[in-house]
Amino acid sequence: MIPYFYWDKLDLGLITIYSWGGMVALGIAVSLIVGLKIAKNFFIKENLIYDSLFWSLLSGILTSRLFYVFGYNWEYYHEHLREIFYLWQGGFSSVGWLAGGAVALYLFCLIKKISFYQLADIYSVAMPLGMGFGRLGCFFIHDHPGSKTGFWLGVQFPDGARHDLGLYLSIQGFILFIQW
């Protein structure tokens, strides 16, 4: 069993780095580095990777929030419409992030008249690594506790050992990347 701990932030005095956001940012940075290296094999210019990532992230953030608001918590948000824009309070959906990012990538490729499949190949290798790091952030704050378990990868929560889906999804991301 993995012992329970809760690590939500790193306080550095003048700045505070929140573990979930910090790990997501690290995941994006690592994915970008890997994507740039792979892009050289496809003879794709760096600026196309930077530009496509910008638009994919922007779209992904928007759609991940919308998926969360309308798919997971509309009962609350329809009474508190202003809070839909309170991104600092959390509430994002990885499904929305992937959907919005993929649509933006496709539209980017149409506008730039480049192969969607080549960029998608790059993203499909680099993204699982980034997701692995991002989901570690979920694990550090135990954002997705599962059912009780006796499994050796279970986390010893205060109310008993549970599956931690953030940990499992992080491991999955790293394994998908290593298989490449």
HUQUI-V911744 format. One record per pair of residues at least 24 apart in sequence whose C-alpha atoms are under 10 Angstrom apart, sorted by sequence separation. I is the first residue (numbers start at 1). J is the second residue. If there is no record, write none. Layout:
# HUQUI-V911744
i->[I & I]
j->[J & J]
This chain:
# HUQUI-V911744
i->[67 & 68 & 69 & 140 & 142 & 143 & 28 & 62 & 65 & 66 & 67 & 68 & 71 & 139 & 141 & 142 & 61 & 65 & 66 & 67 & 68 & 138 & 139 & 140 & 64 & 65 & 66 & 67 & 68 & 138 & 139 & 140 & 64 & 65 & 67 & 68 & 138 & 139 & 28 & 63 & 64 & 65 & 67 & 68 & 98 & 137 & 138 & 139 & 62 & 63 & 64 & 66 & 67 & 135 & 136 & 137 & 139 & 61 & 63 & 64 & 65 & 66 & 135 & 136 & 138 & 139 & 60 & 61 & 63 & 64 & 65 & 67 & 134 & 135 & 136 & 138 & 60 & 61 & 63 & 64 & 67 & 135 & 136 & 137 & 60 & 62 & 63 & 64 & 132 & 135 & 136 & 60 & 61 & 62 & 63 & 64 & 132 & 134 & 135 & 136 & 60 & 61 & 63 & 64 & 132 & 133 & 134 & 135 & 59 & 60 & 61 & 63 & 64 & 94 & 132 & 133 & 135 & 59 & 60 & 62 & 63 & 131 & 132 & 133 & 135 & 58 & 59 & 60 & 61 & 62 & 131 & 132 & 134 & 57 & 59 & 60 & 61 & 130 & 131 & 132 & 133 & 56 & 57 & 59 & 60 & 94 & 128 & 129 & 131 & 132 & 133 & 56 & 58 & 59 & 60 & 128 & 129 & 131 & 132 & 56 & 57 & 58 & 59 & 60 & 128 & 129 & 130 & 131 & 132 & 56 & 57 & 59 & 60 & 128 & 129 & 130 & 132 & 55 & 56 & 57 & 59 & 128 & 129 & 132 & 55 & 56 & 58 & 59 & 127 & 128 & 129 & 131 & 54 & 55 & 56 & 57 & 126 & 127 & 128 & 129 & 130 & 53 & 55 & 56 & 57 & 128 & 129 & 52 & 55 & 56 & 127 & 128 & 129 & 54 & 55 & 56 & 126 & 127 & 128 & 53 & 54 & 56 & 125 & 126 & 52 & 53 & 55 & 56 & 124 & 125 & 52 & 55 & 124 & 125 & 51 & 52 & 125 & 126 & 52 & 53 & 125 & 52 & 124 & 51 & 52 & 48 & 52 & 48 & 48 & 48 & 21 & 52 & 21 & 20 & 44 & 49 & 53 & 48 & 49 & 44 & 49 & 44 & 42 & 42 & 39 & 42 & 39 & 42 & 38 & 41 & 39 & 38 & 39 & 35 & 38 & 39 & 37 & 38 & 35 & 36 & 35 & 38 & 34 & 35 & 38 & 34 & 35 & 37 & 32 & 35 & 36 & 31 & 32 & 34 & 35 & 31 & 34 & 35 & 33 & 34 & 31 & 32 & 31 & 32 & 34 & 30 & 31 & 34 & 30 & 31 & 28 & 31 & 32 & 27 & 28 & 30 & 31 & 27 & 30 & 31 & 27 & 28 & 29 & 27 & 28 & 31 & 27 & 28 & 30 & 26 & 27 & 25 & 26 & 27 & 28 & 24 & 27 & 28 & 23 & 24 & 26 & 27 & 23 & 24 & 25 & 26 & 27 & 23 & 24 & 25 & 27 & 23 & 24 & 27 & 22 & 23 & 24 & 26 & 22 & 23 & 24 & 25 & 20 & 21 & 23 & 24 & 20 & 23 & 24 & 19 & 20 & 22 & 23 & 20 & 21 & 19 & 20 & 21 & 23 & 19 & 20 & 18 & 19 & 20 & 19 & 20 & 19 & 20 & 19 & 18 & 20 & 8 & 7 & 8 & 8 & 9 & 7 & 8 & 9 & 6 & 7 & 8 & 5 & 6 & 7 & 8 & 5 & 6 & 7 & 4 & 5 & 6 & 5 & 4 & 1 & 1 & 2 & 1 & 2 & 3 & 4 & 5 & 1 & 2 & 3 & 4 & 5 & 1 & 2 & 3 & 4 & 5 & 1 & 2 & 3 & 4 & 5 & 1 & 2 & 3 & 4 & 1 & 2 & 3 & 4 & 4 & 3 & 4 & 2 & 1 & 2 & 1 & 2]
j->[91 & 92 & 93 & 164 & 166 & 167 & 53 & 87 & 90 & 91 & 92 & 93 & 96 & 164 & 166 & 167 & 87 & 91 & 92 & 93 & 94 & 164 & 165 & 166 & 91 & 92 & 93 & 94 & 95 & 165 & 166 & 167 & 92 & 93 & 95 & 96 & 166 & 167 & 57 & 92 & 93 & 94 & 96 & 97 & 127 & 166 & 167 & 168 & 92 & 93 & 94 & 96 & 97 & 165 & 166 & 167 & 169 & 92 & 94 & 95 & 96 & 97 & 166 & 167 & 169 & 170 & 92 & 93 & 95 & 96 & 97 & 99 & 166 & 167 & 168 & 170 & 93 & 94 & 96 & 97 & 100 & 168 & 169 & 170 & 94 & 96 & 97 & 98 & 166 & 169 & 170 & 95 & 96 & 97 & 98 & 99 & 167 & 169 & 170 & 171 & 96 & 97 & 99 & 100 & 168 & 169 & 170 & 171 & 96 & 97 & 98 & 100 & 101 & 131 & 169 & 170 & 172 & 97 & 98 & 100 & 101 & 169 & 170 & 171 & 173 & 97 & 98 & 99 & 100 & 101 & 170 & 171 & 173 & 97 & 99 & 100 & 101 & 170 & 171 & 172 & 173 & 97 & 98 & 100 & 101 & 135 & 169 & 170 & 172 & 173 & 174 & 98 & 100 & 101 & 102 & 170 & 171 & 173 & 174 & 99 & 100 & 101 & 102 & 103 & 171 & 172 & 173 & 174 & 175 & 100 & 101 & 103 & 104 & 172 & 173 & 174 & 176 & 100 & 101 & 102 & 104 & 173 & 174 & 177 & 101 & 102 & 104 & 105 & 173 & 174 & 175 & 177 & 101 & 102 & 103 & 104 & 173 & 174 & 175 & 176 & 177 & 101 & 103 & 104 & 105 & 176 & 177 & 101 & 104 & 105 & 176 & 177 & 178 & 104 & 105 & 106 & 176 & 177 & 178 & 104 & 105 & 107 & 176 & 177 & 104 & 105 & 107 & 108 & 176 & 177 & 105 & 108 & 177 & 178 & 105 & 106 & 179 & 180 & 107 & 108 & 180 & 108 & 180 & 108 & 109 & 108 & 112 & 109 & 112 & 114 & 88 & 119 & 90 & 90 & 114 & 119 & 123 & 119 & 122 & 118 & 123 & 119 & 118 & 119 & 118 & 121 & 119 & 122 & 119 & 122 & 121 & 121 & 122 & 119 & 122 & 123 & 122 & 123 & 121 & 122 & 122 & 125 & 122 & 123 & 126 & 123 & 124 & 126 & 122 & 125 & 126 & 122 & 123 & 125 & 126 & 123 & 126 & 127 & 126 & 127 & 125 & 126 & 126 & 127 & 129 & 126 & 127 & 130 & 127 & 128 & 126 & 129 & 130 & 126 & 127 & 129 & 130 & 127 & 130 & 131 & 128 & 129 & 130 & 129 & 130 & 133 & 130 & 131 & 133 & 130 & 131 & 130 & 131 & 132 & 133 & 130 & 133 & 134 & 130 & 131 & 133 & 134 & 131 & 132 & 133 & 134 & 135 & 132 & 133 & 134 & 136 & 133 & 134 & 137 & 133 & 134 & 135 & 137 & 134 & 135 & 136 & 137 & 133 & 134 & 136 & 137 & 134 & 137 & 138 & 134 & 135 & 137 & 138 & 136 & 137 & 136 & 137 & 138 & 140 & 137 & 138 & 137 & 138 & 139 & 139 & 140 & 140 & 141 & 141 & 141 & 143 & 137 & 137 & 138 & 139 & 140 & 139 & 140 & 141 & 139 & 140 & 141 & 139 & 140 & 141 & 142 & 140 & 141 & 142 & 140 & 141 & 142 & 142 & 142 & 149 & 150 & 151 & 151 & 152 & 153 & 154 & 155 & 152 & 153 & 154 & 155 & 156 & 153 & 154 & 155 & 156 & 157 & 154 & 155 & 156 & 157 & 158 & 155 & 156 & 157 & 158 & 156 & 157 & 158 & 160 & 161 & 161 & 162 & 161 & 161 & 162 & 162 & 164]
